[in-house]
């Protein structure tokens, strides 16, 4: 049978999702725990790979098993063999043709920042500190230039494995509460470092190093301005993955 899991993890200190020999990864730790429970070798398929230090609130994973598993007890059983940084929140049985990666319709990421001249001890590992005033309204205007279908090659890390850099962004919004700023971006898929480059571009616009309209020129020319940097990964979180045929309580 095919089982889908809803996973939450703190990715800081891990070398990303994908198992890598000799490195601490989310996939390897979860795989070891599941194999301890099922007494089988399993192959995990995630909705997508998160990079080093990236966290997830609702990562979706599937695996196949012939074991006789009590589904209600499964999350608790797996969690007993995981570190406190990773938790299985829910488990369901799905159609054998369902696929955690290929069936996903949308993904939503968040990126957390705060503006302060003094570092916040409580947020230093969860939010990016911006040490100067920025133009929040210009950043909000710029967000709308990312919405739609675009070739995002200028806004990602180029990879020989990627043949098509076209993605559709359904929404790109900045929320401000006091000194905290959070970006929420939803799309049909994301490229390597894509959200982090977009955030770096928005910060450059907030610093008046770029104008919002220059985003259109970057898409047209296929080249990114040097003023646009890639921000660190520790403030990035995979918030949600949506499917037509897979439903978890946490996702509804």
N, C-alpha and C positions, 0 to 999 in steps of 0.2 A: 504494500500500500504506500501511497505518497502522502507524506506529512509536511504541512507548512507550519513554520514557527515564526512568531513575532518576537524579535530580539531587541533589547535595549543595551547599549554599552557605552562606557567611557573609553574612547579610543586613545586618550593621551597615554603615552608610554608603550603603545603597540605600534608595530611596523605595518599598520593597515589591516584590511580584511584578509587579503589573500595569503595563504600559507606559503612560507618561504623557509627553506632549510636553515636551521640554526637561529631563526629569528622568532621573536614573540609576536604572534598574530592572533586576531580574533577567530579566524576560521579554524586554525589548528587547535586552539583551546576548546572551542565548541565541538569540533569533530572528535577529539579525544574523549570528551564527556559523553557524547551520544554513543560512541562505540563501547564505552564502559557499560552503559545501560543496555544496549541492544545485543551486545556480544557479536556484532557484525562489523565488517568494514563498510563505511558509508561514504557517499560522495555528496558534499554540500553544494547547493546552487543558490547564490544570493541574488537579490534584485539588482545589485551592482556592487562594485568594489569600492570601499571607502579607503582613502589614502592614510598614510601615517599620521597619527594624532587626531584624526577625524572621528567624531562620535556619532551615535545614532540613537534616536528615540524609538523609531519603528523600522528596523531593518527586517526584511522578509526573506526567509530561507526555506528551501525544501530539501527533503531527502527521501529515499525509498528504503523500506525495510520489510522483512518477512517476519519480524519478531512479534510476539503477542503483547502489545503495549497497552496499558491503561492510559487512555488519552488525557483524562483529567489529572492524573498523577504525574504525567510525563514532564511538564515544566518544573515541578518541584524536584523530581528525580534528577534531571539534568543539572539544575541549579546547584544541587548538592556537590557536584564535581567541578563547578566553575569558581573562579575568583570573584570577589565582590564587584569587580568592574563590568561583569557581563551577567545579564539575566534573560532567561526565556520568559516572556510574559504570557504567552498563549500558544496553543497548538490545536490544529484542526486537520482532519483528513480531507484530502481534495481528490478530484478526478486525476487519474494517472497521466492524462495529457496536459494537465495544468503545469505551468512553468513559472518559477519565481522571477526569472529575468525577462523572458520573451513576452510574458503576458502583462507585465506592468504597463500601465497607461500614463501615469504621471509620477513624478518625484518632487518633493518639496524640501528645500534646504533653508537653514537659517544661519546667519552670521552675526555674532554679537560684538558690539564695540561700546566704549564709553569715552567721553572727552574729559580730561582732567590733567592738570599740570603735575599732580602727585599721583603715584601709582596706588591703586586700591589693592590691599593685601587679599581681600576676599574675592576679587575678580581677576587677579593676575593670571590665573590658569584657565579662565573661562571666557574672558572678554579681551578684545584687542584695545589697548590704551592708545588714544590719540591725544597727544600732548599739547594741542593748540586748538583754537576755535576754528570751526569749519562751517561752511555755508550749507546748512541742512536743506533749505528750500531748493537750492540748485541741484543738490544730490537727488532729491525727490523727482524733480523734473527730468533728470538724466535717466532715472530708472525706466521711464516709459519708452526710451529709445531701444531698450533691450527686448521689449515685448514683441512677439511675432516670430516669423520664420526667417532665420538669418544663417549665414555661414560664419560660425564662431571660431574659425581658425585663428584670427588675431587675438582671441580672448581665451586661449588655452595653451597647454604644453603640447607641442607638436609630437606626434607618435607615429612610428612606421606601421603600427597595427591598425591605425584609423584610416579608413578609406573615404568616409563621408563626414564632414564637419558641420553639416546642416542640422540644426536643432530648432524646435519651436518652444518659445517661452510664453506661458499663458499669463503669468502675472509676476511683477517685480515691484515690491513695496518696501519702503522704509518706515519703521515706527520709532517714535522718539518718546521717551519717558524720563524726565529729568535730564541727567547727563548720559543716559544710555540710549544707544541707537541699535536697532536690530533690523537686518535685511531678511525678508522672506521672498524666496524666488521659487517658482513652480514651472516645470517644463516637462516635455516628453522624454527628455534624457539630457545628461550632462557629460561634458568632456573632462579630461584630466586637468585639474586646477582651474576649471572654467569659472566656478563661483568665486574663487579666491582672486582671480584676475579681475572679474567684474567689480568686486568690492574695492580692490586697489584702484581701479579706474574711477569709481564713485568718490573715493577719498581724494584723489587728485583733482576732481571737479570741485569738491568741497573746499579744497585749498586754493582754488582759482588758478590751478596750473593748466587746466583744460576747461573748455566750454562744453555744456551738454550736447550741443549740435555737432561737436567733433566726433561723437560716437558714430554718427551716420557716415562721416568721411572715413573712419577707420574700417567700417564694414565694407565700404565701396573700394577702398584702396588695398584692403587686406593686410594692413600694417598697423601695429599698435605703437602709440607714442611711448618714448622712453620714460616719461613722467608717470606712467601707469605701472605700478608694481604689483607683485603677487604677495598678498598678505599671508601671515602664518596660518597653519591649519588648525591649531588648537581651539579656535573659536567657532569652528564650522561643525554643524550638526545636520545629519539626515533626519528630517522631521517626520516624513510620511511617504509611503508608497501606496498608490491606489491601483485597484484592479476592478475589472467588471465581474469576475467570477470568484474572487476570493474575498472573504469578509472576516475581520477580526473585531471583537468588541472595542478594542482600543482605537480602531480605525474608523468606526462608524460615527 
